[in-house]
Amino acid sequence: MVDDLMPGDDIHLEPVQQGPRRRRRPPVDTLQGHPYLEFPDGTDAARHCQKLRRMHVGSHASIDWDAMDEIAETSRVRRFIPIDSPWHRLFYLAHTPTYRELLVEFLSSFTFHPPGEPVPLPYPGAPHPPEVSFRLASVMRSMALAEFAVRCGLYMQGEIETEIYTAGLVVVEKPTLVGFWQVIAGENHWEHDKSKGRVSFVTDPLYRYLHHLLATSISARGYSREWCTTTDLFFLYCLLYRRPCALAHGLAQYFASGHHRQERGFLYGEAYVTFIARSLGLVPHQDPHLRTPAIMPTRMGMQSLWGMGVIKRFPVGPRFKDRNGEVWREEALPEHFEDVYPPGDPADVVPVEDPPEDLDGAAVPQPPPPAGAPQFPRHVIRGHAPGAALHPDVRAELDRLNDLVGWLVRAEQDRREREGLPPIPLPPVRAPHQQHQPQQQHQDSDSDLDA
């Protein structure tokens, strides 16, 4: 893989900041009537496009290896990101130019049906939809997830049949991730009610640097990067503990949820869209229909490290520093750690003197979501605390009802947004629950969609 994926000198590259600290209004809709962005009226793609073309496009951040050499951290980074590995390609391809028209067309039309998951069919015997489908340069494409994994540049064709791809994790139980958070950030720093924690509590400066790379690539957002969400934590856990991670699956989920982001937020993922376009034979910088200048990515170099406040100049040169201002000394991650469960609500625990073994039972397969249900990144599944004495059938029914209610709420929010109606205020808390209110349930990865 060449060291520079930028096109020739004949193209103008427009530098873009990684997101201002103050939220900006959506940009003027300069893409209205663009030939690549014409979708049939009344379709989901048309509705998504109407929103996405008014959103800002953020700039990816990639690793600056010169900076890693200067602070003597290259060897440690390479332990987590080996050369020519999927993680290396994920961060390396982030340094690829962006074309706004292609990104908006791609995200507006992108659909993802994970392999192995049930898909609602419009009628018996109807053909199953493709796992991945999208439109680029007015041409509709469909493919299996394995082909998508190769075309987006994360995997080589020869890796598709190996455990690098086939054994990749898709979800991890939340107690495991919160236990991992306590390993890297200490106790009592995870906000269970918000399903996130402040990155400033992470003790190892390199882990904070890697988190920032994740928050501008596969878990990208324009704001709130000072928070580590459960989705961030999933990818960081796989990266630091070197677990196989289904990066193509995660990227497809990220693309499928792009149209759910707030209109004042930022669009990301464009670097990988450019690589997909090139793999399909398109030459973006020679396309006369791409009128807006390409957007240039950035590298997280010394200026970024000084801005993050994680390095200091010592007699040996600039190095990562600890909280006491001394040279950072690496602390090895423990091989094993305990899962951490959220503080329990006493009303949710039914005392049982002698609970039977395996009271919760095996996971009950859930029916497919209603047709047209919004697709959100889902990398975390709930872990139930030991001793929660609910019958498996009751638990499965409650989880199903919770998913349906969440789907109805999101569908109503989408409808009101399309019709320009204000949001409905939250109802007041019922009096019997004032003294003992259950914790609010969150879709574990939905906090990423706020930006």
ABEGO torsion letter per residue (X at the ends): XBABABBBAABBBBBBBAEBABBBBBBBBAABGBAAABBBBGBAAAAAAAAAAABBBBBBBBBBAAAAAAAGAAAAAAAABBBGBAAAAAAAAABBBBBAAAAAAAAAABBBBBBGBBBBBABBGBBBBBABBBBBGGBBBBBBAAAAAAAAGABBAAAAABAAAAABBABBBAAAAAAAAAAAAEBGABBAAAGBBBAAABABAAAAAAAAAAAABAABBABGAABBBAAAAAAAAAAAAGBBBBAAAAAAAAAAAAAABBAABBBBGAAAAAAAAAAAGBBAAABAABABBBBBBBBBBAAAAAAAGABBBBAAEBBBBBAAGBBBBBBBBBABBBBBBBBBBAAABBBBABBBBGAAEBBBBBBBBBBGBBBBBBABBBBBBBGBBBBAAAAAAAAAAAAAAAAAAAAAAAAAAAAGBBBBBBBBBBAAAAABBBBBBBBAAAAAAAX
